[in-house]
Amino acid sequence: MRHIAVMGYGTIGSGVVEVLERNKEIIAKRVGDEVGVKYVLDLREFPGDPVEDKIVHDFSIIEKDSEVSMVIETMGGLNPAYPFVKASLKAGKHVATSNKALVAAYGTELLEIAREHNVNFFFEASVGGGIPVIRPLYTSLAGEEIEEITGILNGTTNYILTKMDKAGETFETALREAQELGYAERNPEADVEGHDTCRKIAILTAMATGHEVN
């Protein structure tokens, strides 16, 4: 049995747990071993939820448990995500993250720590996770010189701009619709102010050029 800990049980974290449970037979076949969630780290309680008995509030429980071989970070933001991910890597645990703010700010450092401790730091889900784009940059295009990267990097603003352009809606109306459909957060600042896109550009540029970008 491969034991996993998920940090953060919001939309993404709960989705990860759901996929691991729903596809456990397929995953076990491909991994060659059963994979199960041992802990879910969150500040909240989730009475009645399937993970109710797996909820922990103290990160050190995950850090010190040698059975946990991989940590999946879906908390977002830099604190406490950064110190928790760093400590997980130093404890010899593989880490996968969807946190673009974390990768943009500390990706180079975390990759180096992962190398030093002979573990993996995966961040495919931080940019175009459903495409995917990061692994092909590392593998399929490893011998190519990347001259330009073009694409739609933010689904929320893409939805809003399309509605404004094609349907003649106002920004406010399109944003409200995006929030109702779950494309935009209640606080949409990261998307509409461009922070999300900037972080993705920084990550992709660093990968394409080999230079860290602020």
C-alpha positions as CSV (number, residue, x, y, z in Angstrom):
1,M,0.0,0.0,0.0
2,R,1.3,3.5,-0.9
3,H,0.1,6.0,1.6
4,I,-0.7,9.6,0.5
5,A,-1.5,12.8,2.4
6,V,-3.6,15.6,0.9
7,M,-3.1,19.1,2.2
8,G,-6.2,21.2,1.8
9,Y,-9.7,19.9,1.3
10,G,-11.3,22.6,-0.8
11,T,-12.5,22.1,-4.4
12,I,-9.2,20.8,-5.7
13,G,-8.2,18.7,-2.7
14,S,-11.6,17.0,-2.4
15,G,-11.5,16.4,-6.2
16,V,-8.1,14.7,-5.8
17,V,-9.4,12.4,-3.1
18,E,-12.5,11.6,-5.1
19,V,-10.4,10.7,-8.2
20,L,-8.1,8.5,-6.1
21,E,-11.1,6.6,-4.7
22,R,-13.1,6.4,-7.9
23,N,-10.1,5.2,-10.0
24,K,-8.3,3.2,-7.3
25,E,-8.3,-0.1,-9.4
26,I,-6.9,1.6,-12.5
27,I,-4.3,3.5,-10.4
28,A,-3.3,0.3,-8.6
29,K,-2.8,-1.5,-11.9
30,R,-0.6,1.2,-13.3
31,V,1.4,1.9,-10.1
32,G,1.7,-1.8,-9.3
33,D,0.4,-1.2,-5.8
34,E,-2.7,0.0,-4.0
35,V,-2.7,3.8,-3.3
36,G,-4.7,5.2,-0.4
37,V,-5.2,8.5,1.3
38,K,-4.0,8.2,4.9
39,Y,-4.4,11.9,6.0
40,V,-6.2,15.0,4.9
41,L,-4.8,18.2,6.4
42,D,-7.3,21.0,6.9
43,L,-8.3,23.6,9.5
44,R,-11.9,22.5,9.3
45,E,-13.9,19.4,10.4
46,F,-15.9,17.5,7.8
47,P,-18.6,15.5,9.7
48,G,-20.3,12.9,7.6
49,D,-17.7,13.2,4.8
50,P,-15.9,10.0,3.7
51,V,-12.6,11.5,4.9
52,E,-14.0,12.5,8.3
53,D,-11.7,10.0,10.2
54,K,-8.6,11.0,8.1
55,I,-8.7,14.8,8.9
56,V,-5.7,16.1,10.8
57,H,-4.9,19.7,11.8
58,D,-1.3,19.3,12.7
59,F,1.2,19.1,9.7
60,S,3.8,17.4,11.8
61,I,1.7,14.2,11.9
62,I,2.2,13.9,8.1
63,E,5.8,15.1,8.2
64,K,6.9,12.5,10.8
65,D,4.9,9.5,9.4
66,S,7.3,7.4,7.4
67,E,4.5,5.5,5.8
68,V,3.4,8.6,3.9
69,S,5.5,8.5,0.7
70,M,3.7,11.3,-1.2
71,V,2.1,14.6,-0.3
72,I,-0.4,16.4,-2.5
73,E,-0.6,20.1,-1.8
74,T,-3.8,21.9,-2.8
75,M,-4.0,24.7,-0.2
76,G,-3.0,27.5,-2.5
77,G,-1.0,30.6,-1.4
78,L,2.4,30.7,0.0
79,N,1.9,30.3,3.7
80,P,1.7,27.6,5.1
81,A,2.1,25.8,1.7
82,Y,5.7,26.8,1.2
83,P,7.1,25.6,4.6
84,F,4.9,22.5,4.5
85,V,6.0,21.5,1.0
86,K,9.7,22.2,1.8
87,A,9.5,20.1,5.0
88,S,7.8,17.3,3.1
89,L,10.6,17.1,0.5
90,K,13.2,17.2,3.2
91,A,11.4,14.4,5.0
92,G,11.9,12.3,1.8
93,K,8.4,12.5,0.5
94,H,7.4,13.1,-3.1
95,V,5.2,16.2,-3.6
96,A,2.7,17.1,-6.2
97,T,1.1,20.6,-6.2
98,S,-1.5,22.6,-8.1
99,N,-0.2,25.8,-6.5
100,K,1.0,28.2,-9.2
101,A,1.9,30.9,-6.7
102,L,4.1,28.5,-4.8
103,V,5.8,27.2,-8.0
104,A,6.3,30.7,-9.4
105,A,7.9,32.0,-6.2
106,Y,9.9,29.0,-5.0
107,G,9.8,26.4,-7.8
108,T,13.6,26.5,-8.5
109,E,14.4,26.1,-4.8
110,L,11.9,23.3,-4.3
111,L,13.2,21.4,-7.3
112,E,16.7,21.6,-5.9
113,I,15.6,20.4,-2.5
114,A,13.8,17.5,-4.2
115,R,17.0,16.5,-6.1
116,E,19.1,16.7,-2.9
117,H,16.7,14.3,-1.2
118,N,16.1,12.0,-4.2
119,V,12.4,12.7,-4.4
120,N,10.1,14.2,-7.0
121,F,8.5,17.7,-7.0
122,F,5.6,17.6,-9.5
123,F,3.8,20.7,-10.6
124,E,2.0,19.8,-13.8
125,A,-1.3,20.9,-12.3
126,S,0.0,24.4,-11.7
127,V,-0.2,25.4,-15.5
128,G,-2.7,23.9,-17.9
129,G,-3.1,20.7,-15.9
130,G,-5.7,19.4,-18.2
131,I,-3.7,19.8,-21.4
132,P,-0.9,19.0,-20.2
133,V,2.0,21.3,-21.1
134,I,4.8,21.0,-18.4
135,R,5.7,17.3,-19.0
136,P,6.0,17.7,-22.8
137,L,8.3,20.8,-22.2
138,Y,10.5,18.5,-20.0
139,T,10.4,15.5,-22.2
140,S,9.1,15.7,-25.8
141,L,10.5,19.2,-26.4
142,A,13.7,18.8,-24.2
143,G,16.0,19.1,-27.3
144,E,14.2,22.0,-28.8
145,E,14.8,25.8,-28.4
146,I,11.5,27.3,-27.5
147,E,11.1,30.7,-29.2
148,E,7.5,31.6,-28.2
149,I,4.7,30.3,-26.1
150,T,1.2,31.3,-27.1
151,G,-2.1,30.2,-25.5
152,I,-5.1,30.9,-23.3
153,L,-3.7,30.9,-19.8
154,N,-6.7,31.8,-17.7
155,G,-10.1,30.2,-18.2
156,T,-12.0,32.7,-16.1
157,T,-10.9,35.7,-18.1
158,N,-11.3,33.8,-21.3
159,Y,-14.9,33.1,-20.4
160,I,-15.6,36.7,-19.4
161,L,-14.0,38.2,-22.6
162,T,-15.8,35.7,-24.8
163,K,-19.2,36.7,-23.2
164,M,-18.4,40.4,-23.6
165,D,-17.3,40.0,-27.2
166,K,-19.8,37.5,-28.6
167,A,-22.9,38.2,-26.4
168,G,-22.3,41.9,-25.7
169,E,-22.5,41.4,-22.0
170,T,-21.0,43.8,-19.5
171,F,-17.9,42.8,-17.5
172,E,-19.9,42.7,-14.3
173,T,-22.6,40.4,-15.8
174,A,-20.1,38.1,-17.3
175,L,-18.1,37.9,-14.1
176,R,-21.2,37.2,-12.1
177,E,-22.1,34.4,-14.5
178,A,-18.6,33.0,-14.2
179,Q,-18.9,32.9,-10.4
180,E,-22.3,31.2,-10.5
181,L,-20.9,28.5,-12.9
182,G,-17.8,28.0,-10.6
183,Y,-15.3,29.4,-13.2
184,A,-14.5,32.3,-10.9
185,E,-13.9,32.5,-7.2
186,R,-16.0,34.7,-4.9
187,N,-13.0,36.9,-4.7
188,P,-11.9,36.9,-8.4
189,E,-8.9,39.2,-7.9
190,A,-6.2,36.6,-8.8
191,D,-7.9,36.1,-12.2
192,V,-9.2,39.5,-13.3
193,E,-6.1,41.4,-12.0
194,G,-3.9,39.1,-14.0
195,H,-1.9,37.5,-11.1
196,D,-2.9,34.0,-12.1
197,T,-1.7,34.5,-15.7
198,C,1.5,36.2,-14.6
199,R,2.4,33.2,-12.4
200,K,1.8,30.8,-15.2
201,I,3.8,32.9,-17.6
202,A,6.7,33.0,-15.1
203,I,6.6,29.2,-14.7
204,L,6.5,28.5,-18.4
205,T,9.2,31.1,-19.2
206,A,11.5,29.7,-16.6
207,M,11.0,26.2,-18.1
208,A,11.5,27.3,-21.7
209,T,14.6,29.5,-21.0
210,G,16.2,28.0,-18.0
211,H,16.1,31.4,-16.2
212,E,14.1,32.2,-13.1
213,V,11.5,34.9,-13.8
214,N,10.0,37.3,-11.3
